[in-house]
């Protein structure tokens, strides 16, 4: 089963995408004579062109310059090194930036000065000549062989000009190493001097802003001030909470005392004052005593008696004194008498009652609690106001802190830049006053000379041009081969087909000579049989039968879940071999014990009867037009026991149009009910639509492509049309393969069409 799955995946896998040079390789192999011919012509033409266009001799010279001290000790001894490294020399800190240095030496400004000097002797010399022919590079390309030497080369057709250019370039580079480097140091000092006033002004401005900010908000450090304010806010919050707690406790006590005494604090004070006044207490006692006497005397005397009148007078006198004393006490406490009409508040009647010592204590506690509540409310208001003041101040702190930090950061950066520029200016001044290391010419400008002292030209290398001509010829040959293939527009091999078409190749049929066919056996009657359908050669017979065994195995097992029982065999063009494929596929299936019906559905040019040597009196055309019983016209095809045939019958325009009708659908269903496998031979699809209409009724169709015969563009167009119509195209059968061993089609048991083993079903 594993091998079966692998073969199915190989057969149904789409062509690989991306770069694929195999098609081009096969094209070049097929058109090798054309490619070789074009390459040869291009090579000969290139060689002739080289021999006729021999360029003038070219002379080259060079010189070499040492641009750094050879040893690290010599470098560290330079004053510039000590000033640039603050007295602690480091080889990495003073290494020369060679890429930048090379760009400077080849810059337009450097070249312009050299060209100006050379033009004094050679007026036709130009900047383009120098830029094109002068090469400046560092000797040593690798990490471990790089040197501190620059090699400068120049070449041209005039040796005198070459020598003079090298000499002027030497002078310019040595001058650059001393004078212009010193000039750049001076320019650096001037640049620093230009920057200093602006930096100093910015420092003063930032310091002034910082001082104003500190004076405005009376602070030295905004962060410390913010922490102080937030601490004070927290303290006030704690005090507020404590005061609120005490206030709630006193308010609770106050409410309980009021509930017990039924007095306001003012009434409590009046009641206490009335009870504690000694004179009023004496008057109350006298009044009580007189009233007691009157009660005693009323038992003896009536109210009109003199004794009773005397007691009543005493009582009135004492009562008047008592009321006057009570009124004085009430006046002292801003209260009016209960009977007096006044705008002043009137105490309740319980105020004039005598207060016991317990109530006196409660009155005192009520008065004290009221006073404490007033004090706590005042304190709470003061704490709230103070907290709000601190919070207002704290809200300004973040903005002040940000401004303070920005000014400090800007001031620190400006001071740092100012200090660095001052220090660098002093270093540059010291370095400008000292001697710099000059570049050293270790190889003077020179052109190689021969034994006679004459300049030696560079050898002329024609191999590259000849090789370029050969490569160009190969390319032109390959292009010509591809164009020839496009013009021919055919598939040469099975591989060509698989590279261009996504449909799977289910069978590869070898090319056979139909003139050497033999009969399978004696026919059952003179006018029918299988003559001319089996190859006479035994070797060809085995190979031919293996191809159809493989084809049927692929159809049966690759599409086992769809149960293919009716199949249309079609082709793009006439002569692709579809009738041969239909006939031999029917014979192969019949030899495996299945009842097979071969139907000639080519109603335009029927030829299956001629191939089989049987008459074509009535057939499929008559079934479509006369609506006969389908099986009535089917004939057996001896000597095969299970093979039957239905010819096309007499062609008529009416029957051709009925291939897509319901009558044709009925015929197909009847044949499927009677036979195990039904094969329909159809007309070429490039010329007619018959096969497409018929394919809509069957379980699937095979497309036969004649190798090295059928036009590739027509095959692609036909397959695209089948996909557009969503027809069940099972795959492609490649016919007329002259060398089937060049491409094997795996069967469902892992073999191939070359294998000697037969497919046993």
C-alpha positions in Angstrom: 0.0 0.0 0.0 2.9 2.4 0.7 4.3 1.9 -2.8 0.8 2.3 -4.2 0.4 5.7 -2.5 3.9 6.9 -3.6 3.1 6.0 -7.2 -0.3 7.8 -7.1 1.4 10.9 -5.7 4.1 10.8 -8.4 1.5 10.4 -11.1 -0.8 13.2 -9.9 1.8 15.7 -8.6 1.7 19.0 -10.5 4.8 20.2 -12.3 7.5 21.8 -10.1 7.6 25.6 -10.1 10.6 27.9 -10.0 13.8 27.5 -12.0 13.8 24.4 -14.1 16.7 24.1 -16.7 15.8 20.6 -17.8 13.6 21.7 -20.7 16.3 24.1 -21.9 18.9 21.3 -21.6 16.7 18.9 -23.7 16.2 21.6 -26.3 19.9 22.3 -26.6 20.6 18.5 -26.9 18.0 18.2 -29.7 19.3 21.3 -31.5 23.0 20.6 -30.8 24.0 21.0 -34.5 22.2 24.4 -34.6 23.8 25.5 -31.3 27.3 24.3 -32.4 26.9 26.1 -35.7 25.9 29.4 -34.3 28.6 29.2 -31.6 31.2 28.4 -34.3 30.1 31.3 -36.5 30.2 33.7 -33.5 33.7 32.4 -32.4 35.1 32.8 -35.9 33.6 36.3 -36.2 35.1 37.3 -32.9 38.5 36.0 -33.8 38.4 37.9 -37.1 37.3 41.1 -35.3 40.1 40.7 -32.7 42.8 40.2 -35.4 41.6 43.2 -37.4 41.1 45.6 -34.4 44.4 45.2 -32.6 44.5 48.1 -30.1 47.6 50.3 -29.7 50.1 49.3 -26.9 49.4 50.4 -23.4 52.0 51.4 -20.9 51.6 51.2 -17.1 53.6 52.6 -14.2 53.2 53.0 -10.5 54.6 54.3 -7.2 54.1 53.4 -3.6 53.7 55.5 -0.5 54.0 54.6 3.2 51.2 56.5 5.0 51.7 55.4 8.6 54.7 54.5 10.9 55.8 51.0 10.4 55.9 50.2 14.2 53.6 51.1 17.0 56.5 52.6 19.0 57.1 55.1 16.2 53.5 56.0 16.1 53.3 56.5 19.9 56.3 58.8 19.7 54.4 61.3 17.6 53.2 64.5 19.4 49.9 64.3 17.6 49.3 60.8 19.1 49.9 62.1 22.6 47.6 65.1 22.2 44.8 63.1 20.7 44.9 60.4 23.3 45.4 62.6 26.4 48.9 61.2 27.1 47.7 57.5 27.0 48.4 56.4 23.4 46.3 53.6 22.0 46.9 52.0 18.6 43.2 51.5 18.0 42.4 55.2 18.7 44.9 56.4 16.1 44.6 53.9 13.3 44.1 55.4 9.9 40.7 55.2 8.2 41.9 53.7 4.9 38.5 53.6 3.1 37.9 57.3 3.8 41.6 58.1 2.9 41.3 56.3 -0.4 38.1 58.3 -1.3 39.9 61.6 -0.5 42.9 60.7 -2.7 40.5 59.9 -5.6 38.2 62.8 -5.0 37.5 65.4 -7.8 39.2 68.2 -5.8 42.4 66.2 -5.5 42.3 65.1 -9.2 41.6 68.6 -10.4 44.9 69.9 -9.0 46.8 67.0 -10.6 45.1 67.6 -14.0 45.9 71.3 -13.9 49.6 70.5 -13.5 49.6 67.9 -16.2 47.8 70.1 -18.7 50.7 72.6 -18.6 52.7 70.0 -20.6 49.9 67.9 -22.2 47.0 70.3 -22.9 44.7 67.5 -24.2 44.8 65.7 -20.9 41.4 65.7 -19.1 39.9 64.9 -15.7 38.1 61.9 -17.3 41.5 60.4 -18.4 42.8 60.6 -14.9 39.7 59.2 -13.3 39.5 56.3 -15.7 43.2 55.2 -15.7 44.4 56.1 -12.2 44.0 53.4 -9.5 44.7 53.9 -5.8 44.6 50.9 -3.6 46.0 49.5 -0.3 48.5 46.7 -0.7 47.1 43.6 1.0 43.5 42.5 0.7 43.2 40.0 3.5 43.0 40.6 7.3 46.5 39.3 8.0 48.4 40.6 5.0 47.2 44.2 4.9 50.0 46.8 4.8 50.3 50.5 5.5 51.4 51.1 1.9 49.3 52.6 -0.8 50.0 51.6 -4.4 49.1 54.2 -7.1 49.0 52.9 -10.8 48.4 54.8 -14.0 48.3 53.5 -17.6 48.0 55.0 -21.0 49.2 54.8 -24.6 51.9 57.6 -24.1 54.7 56.5 -21.8 55.9 60.0 -21.3 52.4 61.1 -20.2 52.2 58.1 -17.9 55.5 59.0 -16.2 54.6 62.7 -15.9 51.1 61.9 -14.4 52.7 59.6 -11.8 55.3 62.3 -10.8 52.6 65.0 -10.4 50.4 62.7 -8.4 53.3 61.9 -6.1 54.0 65.6 -5.5 50.3 66.3 -4.8 49.9 63.4 -2.4 53.0 64.4 -0.4 51.8 68.0 -0.3 48.5 66.8 0.9 50.1 64.8 3.7 51.8 68.0 5.1 50.3 71.3 4.1 46.7 70.5 3.6 46.5 68.4 6.7 47.9 71.3 8.7 45.4 73.6 6.9 42.6 71.3 8.0 43.8 71.6 11.7 43.7 75.4 11.4 40.3 75.3 9.9 39.2 73.1 12.9 40.5 75.7 15.3 38.7 78.5 13.4 35.5 76.5 13.5 35.8 76.0 17.3 36.4 79.7 17.8 33.3 80.5 15.8 31.2 78.2 18.0 32.5 79.3 21.4 30.6 82.7 21.6 27.3 81.1 20.9 27.9 78.3 23.5 29.0 80.8 26.2 25.9 82.9 25.5 23.7 79.9 25.8 25.3 79.0 29.1 24.7 82.4 30.5 21.0 82.4 29.4 20.4 79.0 31.0 22.1 80.1 34.3 19.9 83.2 34.3 16.7 81.2 33.7 17.7 78.8 36.5 18.2 81.6 39.0 14.9 83.3 38.1 13.1 80.0 38.6 14.6 79.5 42.0 13.8 83.1 43.1 10.2 83.0 41.8 9.3 79.8 43.7 11.6 80.3 46.6 13.3 77.0 46.2 16.8 75.5 45.7 15.9 72.0 44.7 12.4 71.5 43.1 12.4 67.8 44.0 13.2 68.4 47.6 10.5 71.1 47.7 8.0 68.8 46.1 8.8 66.1 48.7 8.3 68.6 51.5 4.9 69.8 50.2 3.7 66.3 49.7 4.8 65.5 53.3 2.9 68.5 54.6 -0.2 67.5 52.7 0.0 64.1 54.2 0.3 65.6 57.7 -2.7 67.8 57.2 -4.7 64.8 55.9 -3.8 62.9 59.1 -4.8 65.9 61.3 -8.1 66.3 59.4 -9.0 62.7 59.9 -8.2 62.9 63.6 -10.2 66.1 64.1 -13.1 64.6 62.1 -13.0 61.6 64.4 -13.0 63.7 67.6 -15.8 65.9 66.2 -18.0 62.9 65.4 -17.5 61.5 68.9 -18.4 64.9 70.6 -21.4 65.3 68.3 -22.6 61.9 69.3 -22.2 62.8 73.0 -23.9 66.1 72.5 -26.9 64.5 70.9 -27.2 62.0 73.7 -27.1 64.7 76.4 -29.6 66.8 74.6 -31.9 63.8 74.4 -31.6 63.3 78.2 -32.0 66.9 79.3 -34.3 68.1 76.6 -32.4 71.4 76.8 -30.5 73.5 74.3 -27.1 74.6 75.6 -28.6 78.1 76.3 -31.6 76.7 78.2 -29.3 74.5 80.2 -27.3 77.5 81.3 -30.5 79.3 82.3 -31.8 76.3 84.2 -28.5 76.0 86.0 -28.4 79.7 86.9 -32.0 79.6 88.2 -31.3 76.5 90.4 -28.0 77.9 91.8 -29.3 81.4 92.7 -29.5 81.5 96.6 -31.9 84.4 96.8 -34.3 82.8 94.4 -34.0 79.6 96.4 -34.9 81.5 99.6 -37.9 83.1 97.9 -39.0 79.7 96.7 -38.7 78.3 100.2 -40.7 81.3 101.6 -43.4 80.9 99.0 -43.6 77.2 99.7 -44.0 77.9 103.4 -46.7 80.5 102.9 -48.6 78.2 100.6 -48.3 75.5 103.3 -49.8 77.8 105.9 -52.6 78.8 103.6 -53.4 75.2 103.1 -53.6 74.7 106.9 -55.6 77.8 107.5 -58.1 77.0 104.7 -59.4 74.3 106.8 -60.4 76.8 109.5 -61.1 80.0 107.6 -62.6 80.8 104.4 -60.8 82.8 101.7 -62.5 86.1 102.6 -61.4 86.0 106.2 -58.7 88.5 107.3 -56.3 85.7 108.2 -56.5 84.2 104.7 -56.2 87.7 103.1 -53.1 88.4 105.1 -51.5 85.1 104.0 -52.5 85.8 100.4 -50.9 89.2 100.5 -47.6 87.7 101.8 -47.8 85.1 99.1 -48.2 87.8 96.4 -45.4 89.8 97.8 -43.0 86.8 97.8 -44.2 85.7 94.3 -43.6 89.2 93.0 -40.0 89.2 94.4 -39.5 85.7 93.0 -40.7 86.7 89.5 -38.5 89.8 89.6 -35.5 87.8 90.6 -36.2 85.2 87.9 -36.6 87.9 85.3 -33.2 89.4 86.3 -31.6 86.0 85.8 -33.3 85.6 82.4 -32.2 89.1 81.4 -28.7 88.2 82.3 -28.9 85.2 79.9 -30.8 87.1 77.1 -34.0 85.3 77.8 -37.5 86.8 78.3 -40.1 85.8 80.8 -42.5 83.1 79.5 -45.4 85.5 80.0 -43.7 88.6 78.6 -44.3 89.4 75.0 -40.8 89.9 73.6 -38.8 89.1 70.5 -36.2 87.4 72.7 -36.3 83.6 72.9 -38.5 82.1 75.6 -37.2 79.1 77.5 -39.4 76.1 78.0 -41.2 75.7 81.3 -38.9 72.9 82.4 -36.1 75.4 82.7 -37.8 77.0 85.7 -37.9 73.6 87.5 -35.4 72.8 90.1 -32.3 71.0 88.7 -30.8 68.2 90.8 -27.1 67.7 91.1 -27.1 65.0 88.5 -28.8 67.1 86.0 -26.5 69.9 87.0 -23.5 67.7 86.0 -25.2 66.8 82.7 -25.9 70.4 82.0 -22.2 71.3 82.6 -21.1 68.4 80.3 -23.5 69.5 77.6 -22.2 73.1 77.7 -18.5 71.9 77.6 -19.3 69.5 74.7 -20.9 72.3 72.7 -17.8 74.5 73.3 -15.4 71.7 72.2 -17.5 71.0 69.0 -17.1 74.7 68.1 -13.4 74.6 68.6 -13.0 71.4 66.5 -15.0 72.8 63.7 -12.8 75.9 63.6 -9.7 73.7 63.7 -11.1 71.5 60.9 -11.8 74.5 58.7 -8.2 75.8 59.3 -6.7 72.4 58.4 -8.8 72.2 55.2 -7.6 75.7 54.1 -4.0 74.8 54.9 -4.2 71.6 52.9 -5.8 73.3 49.9 -2.9 75.9 50.0 -0.3 73.1 50.0 -2.1 71.3 47.2 -2.1 74.4 45.0 1.6 74.8 45.6 2.2 71.1 44.9 0.3 71.3 41.6 2.9 73.8 40.3 5.9 71.6 41.4 5.8 69.1 38.4 5.9 71.9 35.8 8.6 73.7 37.8 10.6 70.5 38.1 10.3 69.9 34.4 11.5 73.4 33.5 14.2 73.1 36.1 15.4 69.7 34.7 15.3 70.9 31.1 17.3 74.0 31.9 19.8 71.9 34.0 20.1 69.3 31.2 20.6 71.9 28.5 23.1 73.7 30.7 25.0 70.5 31.4 25.1 69.6 27.7 26.2 73.1 26.7 28.9 73.1 29.3 30.1 69.7 28.2 30.2 70.8 24.6 32.0 74.0 25.6 34.6 72.2 27.6 35.2 69.6 24.9 35.7 72.3 22.3 38.0 74.3 24.5 40.1 71.1 25.2 40.1 70.2 21.5 41.2 73.7 20.5 44.2 73.5 22.8 45.1 70.0 21.5 44.8 71.2 17.9 46.9 74.2 18.6 49.6 72.0 20.2 49.4 69.6 17.2 49.6 72.4 14.7 52.8 73.7 16.3 54.4 70.2 16.1 55.9 68.3 13.2 53.5 65.8 11.6 54.6 62.5 10.2 55.1 63.0 6.5 54.1 60.3 4.0 57.2 58.5 2.5 57.6 57.4 -1.1 59.1 53.9 -0.9 58.9 53.2 -4.6 59.3 56.2 -7.0 57.2 56.7 -10.1 58.5 54.3 -12.8 57.5 52.4 -15.9 58.9 48.9 -16.5 61.8 49.0 -19.0 63.4 46.4 -21.2 67.1 45.7 -21.7 67.5 48.6 -24.1 65.8 51.0 -21.7 62.6 51.2 -23.6 59.2 51.2 -21.9 57.6 47.7 -21.9 53.9 47.8 -22.9 51.2 45.7 -21.2 50.6 42.3 -22.9 47.4 42.3 -24.9 45.0 39.6 -23.7 42.6 38.5 -26.5 41.4 35.3 -24.6 38.8 37.2 -22.7 37.3 38.7 -25.9 37.4 35.3 -27.6 35.8 33.7 -24.6 33.1 36.4 -24.6 32.5 35.7 -28.3 32.2 31.9 -27.6 29.8 32.5 -24.7 27.8 34.9 -26.8 27.6 32.3 -29.6 26.4 29.7 -27.1 23.7 32.1 -25.9 22.6 32.9 -29.5 22.6 29.2 -30.3 20.4 28.5 -27.3 18.0 31.3 -28.3 17.9 30.0 -31.9 17.2 26.5 -30.6 14.3 27.8 -28.4 12.9 29.8 -31.3 13.1 26.8 -33.6 11.2 24.7 -31.0 8.6 27.4 -30.6 8.1 27.5 -34.4 7.9 23.7 -34.6 5.3 23.7 -31.8 5.3 20.0 -30.9 6.1 17.8 -27.9 9.4 15.9 -28.6 9.4 13.8 -25.4 7.2 12.8 -22.5 9.3 15.1 -20.3 8.5 18.1 -22.5 4.8 17.4 -22.1 5.0 17.0 -18.3 7.0 20.3 -18.0 4.2 22.3 -19.8 1.0 20.5 -18.8 -0.4 19.9 -15.4 -2.6 16.9 -16.3 -1.2 13.5 -15.3 0.3 11.1 -17.9 -1.6 7.8 -17.4 0.0 5.9 -20.3 2.9 6.0 -22.7 2.2 4.0 -25.9 5.3 2.9 -28.0 5.4 3.7 -31.7 4.4 0.6 -33.9 4.6 -0.2 -37.6 0.9 -0.9 -38.5 2.0 -2.8 -41.6 3.5 -5.6 -39.6 0.3 -6.4 -37.5 -0.9 -10.0 -37.4 -4.2 -11.6 -36.5 -4.8 -12.7 -33.0 -6.6 -15.8 -34.3 -9.1 -16.9 -36.9 -12.2 -14.7 -37.1 -15.5 -16.2 -36.4 -16.9 -14.8 -39.6 -15.3 -13.5 -42.8 -16.3 -9.9 -42.3 -15.2 -9.3 -38.7 -12.1 -9.8 -36.6 -9.1 -8.2 -35.0 -6.8 -8.3 -38.0 -4.4 -5.4 -38.1 -4.5 -4.5 -34.5 -1.8 -6.7 -32.9 1.9 -6.2 -33.6 3.5 -9.2 -35.3 6.9 -9.0 -33.5 6.9 -10.8 -30.2 9.2 -8.2 -28.5 7.0 -5.4 -29.7 3.9 -7.3 -28.7 5.1 -7.6 -25.1 6.1 -4.0 -24.9 2.9 -2.9 -26.5 0.6 -5.0 -24.2 2.6 -3.8 -21.1 1.8 -0.2 -22.0 -1.9 -0.8 -22.2 -1.8 -3.0 -19.0 -0.2 0.0 -17.2 -2.7 2.4 -18.7 -5.7 0.4 -17.5 -4.1 -0.2 -14.1 -3.7 3.5 -13.6 -7.3 4.2 -14.7 -8.7 1.6 -12.4 -6.7 2.1 -9.2 -6.0 5.8 -9.5 -9.7 6.5 -9.7 -11.0 3.5 -7.8 -13.3 5.6 -5.6 -15.1 7.0 -8.7 -15.8 3.6 -10.4 -14.9 4.4 -14.0 -17.1 2.2 -16.2 -17.6 4.4 -19.3 -14.7 6.3 -20.9 -14.4 8.6 -23.9 -11.2 8.5 -25.8 -10.5 11.9 -27.5 -7.6 13.7 -29.2 -6.7 17.2 -30.3 -6.0 16.5 -33.9 -6.8 13.8 -36.4 -4.2 11.0 -36.6 -3.0 11.2 -33.0 -3.8 7.5 -32.5 -7.0 7.8 -30.3 -8.7 4.9 -32.3 -5.7 2.7 -31.7 -5.7 3.5 -28.0 -9.4 2.9 -27.7 -9.2 -0.5 -29.5 -6.2 -1.9 -27.6 -7.5 -0.6 -24.3 -10.8 -2.4 -25.0 -8.9 -5.5 -25.9 -6.8 -5.3 -22.7 -9.8 -5.0 -20.5 -11.6 -7.8 -22.3 -8.7 -10.1 -21.9 -9.0 -9.6 -18.1 -12.4 -11.2 -18.1 -14.6 -8.1 -18.3 -17.5 -7.5 -20.8 -16.3 -4.6 -22.8 -18.1 -2.6 -25.4 -16.2 -0.5 -28.0 -18.4 2.3 -29.5 -17.4 4.2 -32.6 -18.8 7.7 -31.6 -17.0 9.4 -34.5 -20.2 10.1 -36.5 -18.4 12.4 -39.0 -15.7 10.2 -40.3 -16.1 6.7 -38.8 -13.1 4.4 -39.3 -13.3 1.8 -36.5 -15.2 -0.6 -38.7 -12.6 -0.3 -41.4 -9.8 -1.1 -38.9 -11.7 -4.1 -37.7 -12.8 -5.3 -41.1 -16.6 -5.3 -40.3 -19.5 -3.8 -42.1 -21.0 -0.4 -41.0 -24.7 -0.9 -41.9 -26.2 0.4 -38.7 -24.8 1.8 -35.5 -24.8 4.6 -33.0 -26.3 7.1 -35.5 -29.3 4.8 -36.0 -29.8 4.5 -32.2 -29.9 8.3 -31.9 -32.3 9.0 -34.7 -34.6 5.9 -34.8 -34.6 5.3 -31.0 -33.9 1.6 -31.3 -33.1 -0.7 -28.4 -29.4 0.0 -27.7 -28.2 -3.6 -27.4 -29.9 -4.6 -30.6 -27.0 -3.3 -32.8 -24.1 -4.5 -30.7 -22.0 -7.3 -32.3 -19.4 -9.5 -30.7 -15.8 -9.2 -31.9 -14.1 -12.6 -32.2 -11.8 -14.2 -31.3 -12.1 -12.3 -28.0 -14.9 -13.7 -25.9 -15.8 -10.6 -23.9 -15.3 -7.9 -26.5 -18.2 -6.3 -28.3 -18.4 -3.4 -30.8 -21.0 -0.8 -32.0 -20.1 0.9 -35.2 -21.0 4.5 -36.0 -23.6 3.7 -38.7 -24.4 6.1 -41.5 -23.4 9.7 -40.6 -26.2 12.3 -40.6 -26.2 15.9 -39.4 -29.2 15.1 -37.2 -27.5 12.2 -35.3 -24.4 14.3 -34.7 -26.4 17.0 -32.9 -28.0 14.4 -30.6 -24.7 13.4 -28.9 -25.5 15.7 -26.1 -29.2 14.8 -25.9 -31.2 12.9 -23.3 -31.4 10.0 -25.8 -27.6 9.7 -25.8 -27.7 9.8 -22.0 -30.2 6.9 -22.0 -28.0 4.9 -24.4 -24.9 5.4 -22.2 -26.9 4.3 -19.1 -28.2 1.2 -20.9 -24.7 0.2 -22.0 -23.4 0.6 -18.5 -26.1 -1.6 -17.2 -25.2 -4.3 -19.7 -21.4 -4.2 -19.9 -18.6 -3.9 -17.4 -16.7 -1.3 -19.3 -17.7 0.9 -22.3 -15.2 2.8 -24.4 -16.3 5.6 -26.9 -14.0 6.6 -29.8 -14.7 10.3 -30.5 -13.8 12.8 -33.2 -10.8 15.2 -32.9 -11.7 18.0 -30.4 -9.8 20.8 -32.4 -12.2 20.5 -35.3 -15.5 19.5 -33.6 -17.3 19.7 -30.2 -18.7 16.1 -30.4 -16.3 14.7 -27.9 -17.1 17.5 -25.4 -20.9 16.8 -25.6 -20.4 13.1 -25.2 -17.9 13.5 -22.3 -20.7 15.1 -20.3 -22.5 11.7 -20.2 -19.6 9.3 -19.4 -17.6 8.8 -16.2 -14.4 10.3 -17.6 -12.3 10.9 -20.7 -8.8 10.3 -21.9 -6.9 12.8 -24.1 -4.5 11.2 -26.6 -1.5 13.3 -27.7 0.7 12.2 -30.6 4.3 12.7 -29.7 6.3 14.7 -32.2 3.1 15.2 -34.2 0.4 17.1 -32.3 0.8 20.9 -32.0 1.6 21.9 -28.5 -0.5 25.1 -28.6 -3.5 23.1 -29.7 -3.1 20.6 -26.9 -2.8 23.4 -24.3 -5.9 25.1 -25.8 -7.9 21.9 -25.7 -7.0 21.0 -22.1 -7.8 24.5 -21.0 -11.2 24.2 -22.7 -11.9 20.9 -20.9 -11.0 22.6 -17.6 -13.3 25.5 -18.4 -16.2 23.2 -19.1 -15.4 21.2 -15.9 -15.3 17.9 -17.7 -13.8 14.8 -16.0 -10.5 14.6 -17.9 -8.8 11.6 -16.2 -5.4 12.3 -17.8 -3.4 12.1 -20.9 -2.1 9.2 -23.0 1.1 9.9 -24.9 1.1 8.0 -28.2 3.8 7.3 -30.8 6.7 7.2 -28.3 9.7 6.0 -30.3 11.8 5.2 -27.3 9.6 4.4 -24.3 12.6 3.6 -22.1 13.3 7.3 -22.0 10.3 7.9 -19.8 8.7 5.2 -17.6 5.1 5.5 -16.3 4.8 3.6 -13.0 2.0 1.1 -12.6 0.1 0.7 -9.4 2.5 -2.0 -8.2 5.7 0.0 -8.5 6.8 -1.4 -11.9 7.1 0.3 -15.2 6.4 -0.3 -18.8 9.9 -1.8 -19.2 9.3 -4.4 -16.5 8.9 -8.0 -17.6 6.3 -8.7 -15.0 2.7 -8.6 -16.1 -0.1 -6.9 -14.3 -2.2 -9.4 -12.6 -5.8 -8.2 -11.8 
